Amino acid sequence: MKTAFITLFFLSFFSISFAQKSEYSVLTIADSLKENANSIVRLNQIDITISSQRNMSIKTQRVVTVLNEKGINAVNAYEIYGKNSSVKNIEASILDGFGNEIKKIKRKDFKDQSAISDGTLISDNRNLYLNYTPISYPFTVVYNSETETSTTAFIPSWMPITEYNSSVEKNILNVKCLPSLGLRKKEYQFENYKINKIKDSDSQLTYLASNILAQRYEDYSPSFSDLYPKVMMGLEFFNLEGVDGNAKTWQEFGKWWSDKILVGTDEISDETKAKMRALVGAEQDPIKKAKLIYDYLQKKVRYVSIQEGIGGWRPMKASDVDRLGYGDCKALTNYTKALLKSVNVESYYTKLYGDNYKMDIKSDFVSQQGNHIILAIPSGETYTWLECTSQDDPFGYQGVFTDDRDVLVVKPEGGEIVRTKIYEDKGNTQIGKGTYSINESGDFWGVLKIDSQGSQYAAKARVETLQPKEKEEHYKEYWDNINNLKLGKITFTNDKENIRFVEDIQISAANYGQISGNKLIFTVDAFNQNSNNVKRIRNRKNPFQIQRGYLDTDEIEINLPTGFSIEFLPQNYELKGKFGEYKTEIIKKENNKLTYKRSMYLNHGKYSSKEYDEYRLFMEQVSRNDNAKIILTKN
């Protein structure tokens, strides 16, 4: 039998004692916590002590029972450290299914490697992690660590549950902080969860979450962090990689960032300034000057990631980017800002979350947030936004990575929360025009022009950069409803001035039509069938959302084979509802021709779980009608 162990908290920290490790036998886990679970967090206890503006220590005790190989990621036995942080202690034990220790893992047994990721050129961060291959399931990992850092600008958010299919027996947060540092916190999504706030003062904070059931992933759900409980924390007086700061408002935070982080980074040589002035010539319009500068930027520099010390937050000097020809999002944005400044165009460094999923800077909680930087150029009452890491994006285009979200614009006088460009649903268009023919053997050939704008431009324009084999794979996936697909000539027109991308494509396929006796049967909609399979989810719990709406319109001329007459033609169809509108029409023409017209408009929005089945049925009706077939009979 294993020796008892007790977790102690310094001074008045919340205390809990635990009996023998055999209590971590899987036999002691409640059946309700096993349902839908690949892992069970038996205990996750985080003790944060902030002893000064430049010192924060974090003790972690984490006990996770892994039921199967899908639960391995829940172990989370690792620490990241660098120049301004250290791992003071790290160890782990492996227990079998009955809670008996089978392996002891000391610090020297943890893997220690550079934290450089794909695309990162420079980083001084390292990753110390447990690399354990289980011999059987279930098993339990008991993990303990202690880290220390001088950076207090980031207090880790507390999330009682951190992933799907993982239940929680106990999750405890203890924070102790000097009252003079101004500890602040904000709670999100606490409703319907067993979370007790045990202490809440200007120097201490304690939460206890218990018996949280495993959550299933459900399609179209908002992001995990927007659904489940979370506590964000921050200090009024903080330190970022050796730079002290203080802020209560976004205005104060933005001014500190401008004065202390960006200061002195935007200088470029007189030679480069002269080159920029010559480039814009006599042009006086700020946006037109910015277009010329942006084109110069895209041809000159490339993106790399920099994660070294304060360089993870402060941009490289603009003069170094000018000399080296590369930089990360911070550096390239700052460099563009410097180039624009040289021709008297005002612009602002802007912090945000860059992702296809729209994620806002939390405007109701002033803290260090964001993972990306873009540039804002004032244009009347609005802003023109520049993605400075792209060598391909049109000027002012935000696509699906930075559109429609709250961001922090950093001005010399302070910070301001602003919404980025919203691409309206009916402006996210795809217009298809073309023709196809089918012969008496069912063979098919045709040509199609696809014109894409708005957010749909982002998805289509990337095709131009693909290698020939990748292009073929793309179109075969796009037209997976056409067996035996062969691609002919493909040409692209990338109109960056009007932000529209046009594809001209020739395709053919043997046996597109099915022959049955003297009948020829084929699907009318060859080019734009809805492939959005919305799964049935019984007893759905989560709300769902459509992040971006769109409008597709198609007009296709169909040449039928000679010697056949129409036995069955699908009826015209129209569908309207809260989620959008769908309409198809087939018009008979002379000379054995048909014209097929289709329009599909989808609304973006957030909807309740009870509306999911209605949406599923809406899309099911669209898919069913898209698959409607013509029956021809041989004369």
N, C-alpha and C positions, 0 to 999 in steps of 0.2 A: 504494500500500500504506500502511495506517495506521500511525502511530507506536505503538511498544510502550508499555504502561503497566504500572506496578507498584503493587500495594497494599501499603502499609507499616503495620505495627502499632507502636504506642508501646512502648518498652522491650522486654519479653520476650513480646509478643503473638505468637501463632502466625502465621507468615508464609507466603504463597503468591504466586508470581509468575505473571503471565499474558502470553502472547505477543500477537501482533497481533490486532486486533479481528476479523479475518477468521476467527479460530478459532470465531467465533459463527455461521458459516455453518450452515444447517440440514443440510448434507451431512456435518457432523462428528458429528451426533447419532446415537447408537446406535439401531438399529431397535427394540430392546426398550423404550427410553424413549418411542418414538412410539406404541406400542400403547396404545389407549384414551385417548390424550392429546389435549387441545385446546391445551395449552401445556406448555412445558418450562422449568423454572427452571434456567438454566445455572449461576448462582451467586447465592446469597443469603448475605451475610456481615454479621453484626451485631456491632459492637464496642461494648461498654458499659463506660464508665469511671465509677466512683463515687468521687470524690475527697474527699467529706466527707458528713456526714449531710444536708447541704442542697445537694448538687450531684451531678448525674448527667448525663453526655453520652452520646449514642447515635449512632454512625456506621453508616450503612446503605449497602451496595453491593448492588444487585439487578439481575440480568440475566435477562430472561425472553423466550423466543421464543414468539410467539403464532402458532399454526398456523391458527386459524380464528376466526370472530367469537365463538364460545362460550368462547374462552380469554382474552378481553379482561380479565375481572375478576382474572386472576392477576397482572397488572402491578403493582397495589398501589403506585402511585407517588404517595403523598400523605403529609402530616404534619398533625397537629392541634396547635395551640398556643394559649396563653392568657396570663393575667397572670403566671403563675409559670413559663412555659416559652417558649422561642423557637426559631426555625428559623435556624440560623447559616449553613447552606448547603443549596442544593437545585438540582439540574440533571439533565438527561437527554439522551441521544442516541438517535436512531432509526436502526436498521440494516436494510438490505434482507435478503432471504433468503440472500444470499451473505456477509453480515457487513459490507457496505460502508456507511459512514455516509451517510445521506440527509438528516438533519435534526438540528440542535443546538438544544436547548431550555434557555434560561437562566431564572433565577428570575423575571424580569419576565414571562416567557411562561406561568408557572403561574397557574392561577385561584386567587384568594384570596377566600373568602366566609365568611360567618358559619356556624358549625356548628349553628345552631338547626334542630332537627328538628320534625316534626309533634308538636304538643302541648307544645312547649317555649316557655314565656313569656319566660324570661330566660336568656341564656347569654353568657359573654364568650369562649368558645372559637371559634377560627376554623379553617378547613380550607384548606390550601394543596395543590392537587392538579394533576396532569397531565391536561389535556383534549386528547387527541390522537385524531383520526379517521384511521384507516389508509386508505391508497390501494390497498393490495393485501396479500394474505397469501401466505406467512408474513412476519413482520417481527419484529425484536428491539428491546426497550427496555433501554438501559443507564441505570440510575437510581442517583444518589448523593445522600445527604443527611446532615446533621448537626444534631441537636437538643440543647438543653440545658434542664434543669429543676431547680428546687429541691425538687420533690417526689420523694422516694426511697421512699415507701411502696409504689409500684408499679414493680417491675422487670418488664418485659414477659416473658411466658412464651415459651419457644422451642419452636416446632413445626416440625420438619423438613419436613413436608408440611402444607399449610394448606387444601387443598380437593381435591375429587374431580376426576378427569380431568386432573391436572397432575402430571407426573413431575419428578424432581429429579436434576440431575447433581451439584451440590455445595451443601451448606448448612452454614455455619460460624457458631458462636457463640463469641465471646471476651468474657469478663468480667474486669475488673480492679477490685479493691475494697480499701479500707483494711481491714486485718485487725481493727481495733478495732470496726468496724461490725457484725461478726457475720453474714457472708454465709452464707445457708442455701439449700439446693436440694432438690428432690424429683423423681425421675424416674418417669415413668409410661409403660407400654406400649412398652418398648424391644425386647421380644422380636421376633425374626424380621426385624429391620431392620439395615442396615449403618450403625451409629452407633459411632464411636470416641470415648471420653473421653480426651483427650490431656493435659489438666491439671486437677487437682482439689485445691485447697488453700484455706486461709482467705482468700487474697487473689486467687487466679486460678482461672478456670474456662474450659476450652476443649473444645468438641465439634465433631466433623466427621461429617456424614452424607453419603453418596454413593450414587449410582445407585439411587434409590428409584423403583420403577415407579409409573405412574399407577394410582390406585385407582378402581374403578367404584362408583357408588352402588348399594346394594342395599336394597330395601324392607324396612321393619321393623328396620333396623339401629339400634344405639345411636347416640348423638350422635357427631359427628366427634371431639370432644375426649375422648370415652370409649373410642375405638377406636385412635387413632393416637398415635405418640410425642409426648411433651411433657415439658418441664422447667419446673417452677414454681420461682421464686426469690424470696427476700425477705431483709430485714435485721432484725437484732435491734434496732438503733438506726436509726430512720428519721425522715422528715419528711413531713407531709401538709399541703400548702398553707400552709406557715408554722408549723405546729404540730409540735414535736418529740415523738417517742414512742419507747418501747422495750418489747418484749415477747418472751418465749420461749414462753409458754403461752397458751391461749385465756383462761384466768382473768385473766392479766396484760393481755392485749389488750383484753378486755372492760372491765376496770377503767379502763384508759387512755381508752378511748372514752367511758366514762361521765364520767370526771373532766375530760377535756380537750376533747371534742367536744360532748357534750350539756350540759355544765354551763352553767347560766344561761339555758337556752332554754325552760324550762317554766313561766315565770311568766305568770299571767293576772290580770286586774283583780279587785278585791274584788267588784265588781258582777257579774262573770261567775261567780265562785265562789258568790255568794249565789243566783244564778239556778239553778245546778246543784243546790244544796242544796234549793231549793224544788221543783225538778223531781223529785228522788228522794223527797222527803217523809220519811215515817217508815220507808221500806223499809230493812232491815238486811242483806239477802242481797247479797253483792258482785256476783254474776252478774246478779241482777235489776236492781241499780242500773246496772250496765254496759250492760244492754239499753236502758234509758231514755236513757242518755248517747249510745249509738251511734245511736239513732233521731234524737236531736237533731242529732248530727254530720251524718248523711246529708241532713237537710233544710236544713242551714245552709251547707255548704261544697262546693266543687267542686275537681277535680284539675287542676293544671297542673304542668309540669316546670320545675324551677329548676336551672340548671347554671352558676352564677356563682361563681368562686373557691372558697373554702372552703364556700360555699353549695351546692356540688355534693356536699358530704359532711355539713356541719353543717346541721341543720334551721333553718328560719326560726323566729324567736321565736314562741311560742304566742300571745302578745298580738297580734302582727301578723296571724297567721292569723285570730284572733278578730275583728279589725277589718276585714280585707280580704275574708274569706270564701273564700279559696282557698289552695292549697299543693300541694306535690308529696308523694310517698309519705313522705318524711322528716318534712316539716312537719305533714302531717295525722295521722300516727302520734303524733308528739310532742305535738300539740295535744290529741288524744284522751287521751293519757297525763296531760296536765295537768288536763283536765276530770275524769278519774277520781280523780286525786289530791285534788281539791277536795272529793270526797265519800268520801274514805278508802278508795278501792279501789286496791290495788297492781297495777301493770302494768309491763311491760318492753319496751323498744325491741328489735326483733329483725331481724337482717340475714340475708338469704337470696338465692337465685337464684329469681326469679319467672318461670315459663315453663310452658307446657303440657307440655313435656318435663321430667320430674323430674330435677333436677340438685342434687346435694348441695354444701354447703360442705365442702371437703376437710378433714376433721377431723384428718388426719394431717400437715397442714402449716399452721402458724400464719402467716397473712398476711392482707392486705387482700383480702377476697373479697365477692361478692354484687353484685346489681344492683337490689335492692328491699328495702323495709322494711315489716314488719307489727307488730302489737302482741300480746304474750302476757300473758294474765291468769291467774295461778295459780288452779287449781281442784282442791283436794285434791292427788293425786299427779300430776295432768296439768295441761295448760294449755288455756284457751279462746283461740282465735286470731282476731284481728280484721283484716280487710282494710279499711283506713281510707280508701282512695281510691275505693271504690265507693259510689254513691248507691242501689244496688239490691240488693246482696247481703244475704241474711238474716244475722242476728247469729250469729257463730261459724262461718259457712260458708266453707270454703276452696276448694271447687270443684276445678278442675284446674290452677290457676295457682300454688298454694302448698302443695298437699297432699303428704304422704308423702315428705319429704326432710329432710336434716339442715340445721339452721339454727343461728345464733349468737344466743342470748338474752343481752342486755347488762343485767347487774344492777349495782347500786352496788358490790357486793363483787367483781364480776368476771364474765367471760363463761362461758357453758355451752353445749355442743353438745347440741341436743335434736331429736328427730324430730317433725315435725308430724303432724297427724291422717291416719290411713290409712282410706280408704273401702274397706271390704271388698267383694270382687267381688259377693257375693250381696246386698249392700245397694245396689248400683248398679242399681236396677231400673227397668224400663219395663213397665207393665202396660196391655195394650190390651184393651178390651171394646167390642163393637159388633155391628152387623148390616149386611148388605147384601143387596140383591135384584137379580136379573137377569131381564130379560124375554125373550120369544121372538126379539126382534131383536138380542139381545146387549147392550142398553143396561143400564147399571149405576147404582145409587144406594145410598147408605148413610150411616150415622152411626158415629162412633168416638170413644171416650173414651180418652185416653192419659194415664196417671198416671206421672210420672217422679220418681225420688228419687236420693239419693247423688250420684255424679259425673255421672249423666245429667241431673240437675236443671240443671247449669250450661249444658249445650248447649240445653236446651229453654226455660229462662226468658228467654233473650235474645230469643226470637221475639216476646214481648209488646211489646218496644220498637221493633220494625220498623215501617216505614211500610207502608201497604196493598199497594203494588206489590212491596215487598221480601218481605212475607208470602206473597204469591202465588208469587213466584219460589222461596221457601224450600220451600213444600209441593209445588210441581211438581217440584222437584229431589228432594225426599224420596220422592215417589211417581212416580218416573220410569218405573216399570213400567206405569203407567196412562196410556195415550194419551187425548187429548181430555179431560183432567181439567178439571172445573169445580168451583170451591169455592163452598159455600153459607155458611151462618151459622157463624161461628167465635167461641167464647168461651173465656176463660182464667180459671183460678182459681190464683192464686199464694199458696199457703199458706206464708208465710215462717216461721211459728212451728214448723211440722213439717217444713219444707224439702221441699216437694213441689209439683210444678207439673202442673196438669191442663189438657189441651186437649180441648175438645168441638168436633168438626168434622163438618160435613155436606159430602159430596162426591157427584159424579155424573160419568159419562163415557159418551159414545155409543160403541157398537161395542166394548165391553170384551170381549165374547165373539165368537169367530169362527164364522161360519156356513159349513158345508161340506155342501151338499146338504140332507139332512134332519137334520143333526147340528149341535149347538151345543157349542163347545169353549172352555173358559176356565180360567185359573189359579185354583186354590182360594185360595191365600194372596194376597189383594189388598193387605193393609194393612202387612205387615211382612216383605217379602222381603229376604233378605240380599243386599246390593249390594257386599260386600267382595270385590272381585276380586283374589285373591292371584296375582301373576304367577309364571310359571315362571322360575327363575333357574338356569341350568346352571352347574355347578361353583362354587356359592356359596362365598364365603370367610368372610363375616362371621357372627357369631352374630346372632340376632334376638331381639326382645323384644316382648311385649304389655304396654304400659304400664299399662292398666287393664282389669280384667275387668268383666263385667256379667251380669245375668240379665234376659232378656226373656220375658214370658209373655203369651199372647194367647188369647182365647176369642171366637170370632166366629160368630154365627148367620147362616146363608145361606138365603135364600128362593129356591127354584128356580122357573122358570116353569111354569105349568100346561100340561098337554098334552104333557109330555116325561117320559121315563123315563131312568133312569141306565143307560148302557151300560158305562161304566168309571169306577171310583172309585179314586183312589190308595190304596195300602195304608198302614196305620199304620207309622210308621218310628221307629227309635230308634238313636242313635249315641253311643257313650261312648269316651273316650280321655283322654290326659294333658292335652289342650288344653281339654276341657270336655265338655258333654253337650247333646244335641239330641234333641227328641222331637216328633212330630206324631201327631195322632189325629183321625179323622173319624167322627162318630157320626150315623147316620141317625135322623131324627125323623119324627113324623107330619106330615101336611099339607105334604108336599114340602119339608121343611126339613132342613138339616144343621147340625151344630155342629162347627166346626173349632177344634182346640186345638193350640197350638204353645208350646214352651219352648226357649230357647236360653241356655245358660250357658257363658261363656268365662272361662277362667282367665288371670289376669295371670301374667307370669313371664319369665325369661330362658332362652333355649334355644340349643343349639349349631347351627352351620350344617348339620350332618347331619340335624337334625330338621325343617328347613324344608320339605322335600318332604312330610313326613308332615302338617305343619300345612296346607300348600296343599291336599292331598287331603282333609283333614278339612273345610276350608271349601268346597271344591268339591262335596263330597257334600251339605253344607247347602244351598248355592245350587241344586243340581240338584233337591233335594227341595222346596225352596221354590217352584220353578217347575213342580211337578207339576200336571197338568191333569185336569179332569173332562170326560168326553164324555157329552153327553145326546143322546138320539134322540127325534125327534118321533113321537108316537103315531099 
